[in-house]
């Protein structure tokens, strides 16, 4: 039993720390994302988005807590998940089927990764655009990359991540514009 737990722990650690293996895929994905999802012709957005994509290769410095470890766990089909994430998993399974069905992971590791997927989706959905940070974007993306790397079919979540990222940079651009206008107005009134 102890050997099984050690093997599962090692398997899970390998999945979540796939930065080196993923760097090749990051470059390929970034070039296709640039073509498909060009944010804007704005120099600010291009620079900011490029900076964020470069940070993606290194992954987040600290992982997020996506659920309360003390929370009651419930059964949703073949998975045990925290009760607060059960509606998310039920909805995902109904709409997309078992996103991890094609993985070769042990059932316990797969179950843990399903919880990470649901926790990530919950975190994205519950975070106001004003409260999004680069740290959160990087964490969400790192989790999604790890899940996709091991075979989870989650393109729909990547699409949502891109939308949230665009909103984040749009808000940053609006703030930069407001600050610049305020500065120009202040200078104008001094003259």
C-alpha positions in Angstrom: 0.0 0.0 0.0 2.8 2.4 0.9 4.5 1.6 -2.4 1.3 2.5 -4.3 1.0 5.8 -2.5 4.6 6.7 -3.2 4.1 5.8 -6.9 1.0 8.0 -7.1 2.8 10.8 -5.4 5.6 10.6 -7.8 3.2 10.4 -10.8 1.3 13.5 -9.6 4.5 15.4 -9.0 5.7 14.7 -12.5 2.4 15.9 -14.0 2.4 19.2 -12.0 6.1 19.9 -12.7 6.2 19.4 -16.4 7.8 22.8 -17.2 10.9 21.4 -19.1 8.8 19.0 -21.2 6.3 21.7 -22.0 8.7 24.4 -23.1 8.8 23.0 -26.7 5.0 22.9 -26.8 4.8 26.5 -25.4 6.8 27.9 -28.3 4.6 26.0 -30.8 1.4 27.0 -29.1 2.4 30.6 -28.7 3.1 31.0 -32.4 -0.3 29.6 -33.3 -2.0 31.6 -30.6 -0.4 34.8 -31.9 -1.9 34.2 -35.3 -5.3 33.1 -34.0 -5.8 35.3 -31.0 -4.1 38.6 -31.8 -5.3 40.9 -29.0 -5.0 44.3 -30.6 -2.6 46.4 -32.6 -1.8 48.3 -29.5 1.9 48.3 -28.6 1.1 48.2 -25.0 -1.0 45.0 -25.3 1.4 43.3 -27.6 4.3 44.0 -25.2 2.3 43.0 -22.1 1.0 39.8 -23.7 4.5 38.9 -24.9 5.9 39.4 -21.4 3.2 37.2 -19.9 3.8 34.5 -22.4 7.5 34.5 -21.6 6.7 34.0 -18.0 4.5 31.0 -18.9 7.6 29.0 -19.7 8.9 29.3 -16.1 5.6 28.6 -14.4 4.3 30.2 -11.2 6.6 30.6 -8.2 3.9 29.5 -5.8 0.9 27.3 -6.6 -2.7 28.3 -5.6 -5.0 26.6 -3.1 -8.0 25.7 -5.2 -10.2 24.2 -2.5 -10.5 23.7 1.2 -8.7 20.5 2.2 -11.1 20.2 5.2 -14.2 20.2 3.0 -16.5 17.2 2.7 -15.8 15.0 -0.3 -18.7 13.7 -2.4 -18.9 11.1 -5.2 -19.6 12.4 -8.8 -19.7 9.4 -11.1 -16.3 7.8 -10.8 -14.7 10.8 -9.0 -14.5 12.0 -5.4 -14.4 15.8 -5.3 -14.9 18.5 -2.7 -18.6 19.2 -2.3 -18.2 22.8 -3.5 -16.7 21.6 -6.8 -19.2 18.8 -7.4 -21.6 21.0 -9.5 -18.7 22.1 -11.7 -17.7 18.5 -12.4 -21.3 17.4 -13.0 -21.7 20.2 -15.5 -18.4 19.4 -17.2 -19.1 15.7 -17.5 -22.6 16.4 -18.9 -21.3 18.8 -21.5 -17.9 17.4 -22.4 -17.8 13.8 -21.1 -14.8 12.5 -19.2 -12.1 14.9 -20.2 -9.4 12.6 -18.7 -10.7 9.4 -20.2 -7.7 9.0 -22.6 -5.0 9.5 -20.0 -2.8 6.6 -18.7 -2.8 7.9 -15.2 -3.7 5.9 -12.1 -7.3 6.5 -11.0 -6.3 8.4 -7.8 -3.9 10.8 -9.7 -6.6 11.3 -12.3 -9.1 12.1 -9.6 -6.7 14.6 -8.0 -6.2 16.2 -11.4 -10.0 16.4 -12.0 -10.2 18.3 -8.7 -7.4 20.7 -9.9 -9.4 21.2 -13.2 -12.6 22.0 -11.3 -10.8 24.2 -8.8 -9.1 26.1 -11.6 -12.4 26.7 -13.4 -14.0 27.7 -10.1 -11.2 30.2 -9.4 -11.4 31.7 -12.9 -15.2 32.0 -12.6 -15.2 33.5 -9.1 -12.4 36.0 -9.7 -13.6 39.5 -10.7 -11.6 41.0 -13.7 -10.5 43.8 -11.3 -9.0 41.1 -9.0 -7.0 39.2 -11.6 -3.3 39.4 -11.3 -0.5 38.0 -13.5 0.2 35.5 -10.7 -3.3 34.1 -11.0 -3.1 34.0 -14.8 0.2 32.1 -14.6 -1.1 29.7 -12.0 -4.3 29.0 -14.0 -2.3 28.5 -17.2 0.3 26.2 -15.5 -2.5 23.9 -14.2 -4.2 23.8 -17.6 -0.9 23.0 -19.4 -0.1 20.2 -17.0 -3.6 18.7 -17.5 -3.4 19.0 -21.2 0.1 17.6 -21.3 -1.1 14.3 -19.7 -4.0 14.0 -22.1 -7.0 15.9 -20.7 -9.2 17.3 -23.4 -9.7 20.8 -22.1 -9.4 23.2 -25.1 -12.7 24.8 -24.0 -11.0 26.0 -20.8 -8.0 27.4 -22.7 -10.5 29.4 -24.8 -11.9 30.8 -21.5 -8.4 31.6 -20.2 -7.6 33.6 -23.3 -10.9 35.6 -22.9 -10.0 36.3 -19.3 -6.5 37.3 -20.3 -7.8 39.7 -22.9 -10.1 41.3 -20.4 -7.2 41.6 -17.9 -5.0 43.4 -20.5 -7.9 45.5 -21.7 -8.4 46.7 -18.2 -4.7 47.4 -17.8 -4.8 49.4 -21.0 -7.8 51.4 -19.9 -6.0 52.3 -16.6 -2.9 53.3 -18.5 -5.0 55.5 -20.8 -6.7 57.1 -17.8 -3.4 57.7 -16.0 -1.9 59.2 -19.1 -4.9 61.5 -19.7 -4.8 62.6 -16.1 -1.1 63.4 -16.3 -1.5 65.4 -19.5 -4.4 67.3 -18.0 -2.3 68.1 -14.9 0.6 69.3 -17.1 -1.8 71.4 -19.2 -3.3 73.2 -16.2 0.2 74.0 -14.9 1.1 75.8 -18.1 
